[in-house]
């Protein structure tokens, strides 16, 4: 079974759309609100500072959420909430 983590914020509209998509497709995931605690923010920043998916995000000064991490780094995505993304996460 895949372990799916979604890093985001309850204040981020794109994060809420992604959560709704995953719930609608009955995909089990853990939502990590990076604004809940300094520890959660640091966990997210570790990925943001080191993963190639974030290169453009870092260069533009954007935050980079929602961020999906599967199986502790086997696969990751900054992509928008799409049906294709949901199907990939189901597979």
C-alpha positions as CSV (number, residue, x, y, z in Angstrom):
1,X,0.0,0.0,0.0
2,X,1.3,3.4,-0.9
3,X,2.0,6.0,1.8
4,X,0.8,9.3,0.4
5,X,1.6,12.6,2.1
6,X,0.2,15.9,1.0
7,X,2.0,19.0,2.3
8,X,-0.1,22.1,2.2
9,X,-2.2,24.5,4.2
10,X,-5.9,24.8,5.0
11,X,-5.5,28.4,3.8
12,X,-4.4,27.4,0.3
13,X,-7.2,27.1,-2.2
14,X,-5.1,24.7,-4.4
15,X,-4.5,22.4,-1.4
16,X,-8.2,22.2,-0.6
17,X,-9.0,21.3,-4.3
18,X,-6.4,18.6,-4.1
19,X,-7.8,17.2,-0.8
20,X,-11.3,17.1,-2.3
21,X,-10.1,15.3,-5.4
22,X,-8.3,12.6,-3.4
23,X,-11.2,12.2,-1.0
24,X,-13.6,11.9,-4.0
25,X,-11.4,9.1,-5.5
26,X,-11.2,7.5,-2.0
27,X,-7.4,7.8,-2.0
28,X,-6.0,7.4,1.5
29,X,-3.5,10.2,2.3
30,X,-2.1,12.1,5.2
31,X,-2.5,15.9,5.0
32,X,0.4,17.8,6.7
33,X,-0.6,21.4,7.3
34,X,2.8,23.2,7.1
35,X,1.4,26.1,9.1
36,X,0.4,24.0,12.1
37,X,3.8,23.9,13.7
38,X,7.4,24.8,13.1
39,X,8.3,21.1,13.0
40,X,5.9,20.5,10.1
41,X,7.2,23.5,8.3
42,X,10.8,22.3,8.7
43,X,9.8,18.9,7.4
44,X,8.4,20.5,4.3
45,X,11.3,22.8,3.9
46,X,13.7,19.9,3.9
47,X,12.0,18.5,0.8
48,X,11.6,22.0,-0.8
49,X,15.3,22.8,-0.4
50,X,16.6,19.4,-1.8
51,X,14.2,18.0,-4.4
52,X,14.5,18.8,-8.1
53,X,10.7,19.2,-8.4
54,X,11.1,22.5,-6.5
55,X,13.8,24.1,-8.7
56,X,11.4,26.4,-10.6
57,X,9.5,27.1,-7.4
58,X,12.6,28.2,-5.5
59,X,13.7,30.4,-8.4
60,X,10.4,32.1,-8.6
61,X,10.1,32.7,-4.8
62,X,6.8,30.7,-4.6
63,X,6.0,28.3,-1.7
64,X,5.4,25.1,-3.6
65,X,2.2,23.7,-2.1
66,X,0.4,21.5,-2.4
67,X,3.3,19.0,-2.6
68,X,2.6,15.2,-2.8
69,X,5.2,12.8,-1.6
70,X,4.7,9.0,-2.2
71,X,6.5,6.3,-0.2
72,X,9.1,8.7,1.3
73,X,10.3,10.0,-2.0
74,X,9.7,7.2,-4.5
75,X,7.5,9.7,-6.4
76,X,6.6,13.3,-5.9
77,X,4.4,16.0,-7.5
78,X,3.7,19.7,-7.5
79,X,1.2,19.2,-10.2
80,X,-2.3,20.5,-10.2
81,X,-5.2,18.4,-8.9
82,X,-6.3,16.5,-12.0
83,X,-8.1,13.3,-12.7
84,X,-4.8,12.0,-14.2
85,X,-3.0,12.7,-11.0
86,X,-5.7,10.8,-9.0
87,X,-5.4,7.8,-11.4
88,X,-1.6,7.8,-11.0
89,X,-2.0,7.8,-7.2
90,X,-4.5,5.0,-7.3
91,X,-2.2,2.8,-9.4
